[in-house]
Amino acid sequence: MLILGIDPGTGRTGYGLVRIESGQSPILVSCGCIETDKDMLPHERLKDLFLQLGSLIKEHKPDVMAVEKLFFNRNITTAMGVCEARGVILLAASLESVPIFEYTPIQVKEALTGYGRASKAEVKEMVKIHLSVDRIKGPDDVSDALAIAVCHSFSYEFAGDLND
């Protein structure tokens, strides 16, 4: 099972691909950040995000996508941009018939650390431990995306839905 974890954003969207096989720990396949040019018009940034993510999906052919579910944000402008990015992300997955699962930041933190208010540093450390890697390159968006993918791998494993 190949899981594509996504941490949505207009300027930067983190992604992490994790493979899970029955009874085994998740394995890091690929990770990175889709970035759009801040000088582009908002609709052009969304188009760029859509095209880049679509290419990534076509290249790796994930079995599922796990996406961060939004929570209330005090900065409405930022929240609106992330909502728009999420829409484009969900559309890109849907057009490729990739099933979508959503997790709140608290669900991800609880799954990885056992504590829903864990810090980004604590979550990143647990991602490294679960994936057996020494470091994760890139901004926090990348480790956040991997955390979402690892979180989903736990859900799948406990549900007994691994058929690989």
Secondary structure, DSSP 4 states (H G I P E B T S, - for coil): -EEEEEE--SSEEEEEEEE--TTS--EEEEEEEEE--TTS-HHHHHHHHHHHHHHHHHHH--SEEEEEPP---S-HHHHHHHHHHHHHHHHHHHHTT--EEEE-HHHHHHHHHS-TT--HHHHHHHHHHHHT-S---S-HHHHHHHHHHHHHHHHHHHHT----
